[in-house]
Amino acid sequence: MSIVRKLWDSKVSRGQSAEATSGDKGALWTKHENTITSIQVLKKAASNGHVTEFSTSGLDGRVVTWNVNSLNLDLAKLRL
C-alpha cells in the first residue's frame, strides 16, 4: 500500500506519472510552478470553431501559450 501512496503523492504533488524514469524524477512536466489562475482562448479553427491555441497564466508569474495540436492529447478522454 505504501508504494501506491508514493505513486499517488508523486503524481499529485510533483506532476509526475508512474512511468517517469529515474532521470525524470524531480523534474516537473508542467510549465507552471504554481496555481493556474487564468485560461484565455487565443485562436479558434475557422472550419469548426474548436480552440487551437490558448494561454495560461499563474501565480508563478508565467504566461504560457499552448498549441492544442502539439499537446498530443486524446481529447475524447477529457472529462470536466
C-alpha positions as CSV (number, residue, x, y, z in Angstrom):
1,M,0.0,0.0,0.0
2,S,2.8,2.4,0.7
3,I,4.1,2.1,-2.9
4,V,0.7,3.0,-4.2
5,R,0.6,6.0,-1.9
6,K,4.0,7.2,-3.0
7,L,3.0,7.0,-6.7
8,W,-0.2,9.0,-5.9
9,D,1.8,11.6,-3.9
10,S,4.3,11.9,-6.8
11,K,1.5,12.4,-9.3
12,V,-0.4,14.9,-7.3
13,S,2.4,17.0,-5.7
14,R,5.1,16.8,-8.4
15,G,3.1,16.3,-11.6
16,Q,4.9,13.0,-12.4
17,S,3.4,9.9,-13.9
18,A,4.1,6.4,-12.7
19,E,6.0,5.9,-15.9
20,A,8.6,8.6,-15.1
21,T,12.1,7.3,-15.5
22,S,14.8,7.8,-12.8
23,G,16.1,10.7,-14.9
24,D,12.7,12.3,-14.9
25,K,12.3,12.1,-11.1
26,G,12.3,15.5,-9.6
27,A,11.5,17.2,-12.9
28,L,8.1,18.7,-13.4
29,W,6.4,18.1,-16.7
30,T,4.3,21.2,-16.3
31,K,5.2,24.7,-17.5
32,H,3.8,26.3,-14.4
33,E,5.2,26.0,-10.9
34,N,2.1,27.3,-9.1
35,T,-1.6,27.6,-9.4
36,I,-3.0,28.4,-12.9
37,T,-5.4,31.4,-12.4
38,S,-6.5,32.2,-15.9
39,I,-7.0,30.4,-19.3
40,Q,-7.7,32.5,-22.4
41,V,-8.6,31.4,-25.9
42,L,-6.1,32.8,-28.5
43,K,-7.2,31.1,-31.7
44,K,-10.1,29.0,-33.0
45,A,-10.3,26.9,-36.1
46,A,-12.3,28.7,-38.8
47,S,-13.9,25.4,-40.0
48,N,-15.4,24.2,-36.7
49,G,-14.7,26.8,-34.1
50,H,-12.6,24.4,-32.0
51,V,-9.9,26.0,-29.9
52,T,-6.4,25.6,-31.5
53,E,-4.3,27.8,-29.2
54,F,-4.8,29.2,-25.7
55,S,-2.7,30.8,-23.0
56,T,-2.5,30.2,-19.2
57,S,-1.2,32.5,-16.5
58,G,-0.5,31.6,-12.9
59,L,0.6,32.7,-9.5
60,D,4.2,31.9,-10.6
61,G,4.0,35.0,-12.9
62,R,4.3,32.9,-16.0
63,V,2.2,33.3,-19.1
64,V,2.4,30.2,-21.4
65,T,1.0,29.8,-24.9
66,W,-0.3,26.3,-25.8
67,N,-0.9,24.8,-29.2
68,V,-3.6,22.1,-28.8
69,N,-2.3,20.1,-31.7
70,S,1.2,19.9,-30.3
71,L,0.0,18.6,-26.9
72,N,-0.6,15.0,-28.1
73,L,-3.9,14.8,-26.1
74,D,-6.7,12.3,-26.6
75,L,-9.5,14.9,-26.1
76,A,-12.1,12.2,-26.3
77,K,-10.9,11.0,-22.9
78,L,-11.1,14.5,-21.4
79,R,-13.9,14.9,-18.8
80,L,-14.6,18.1,-16.9
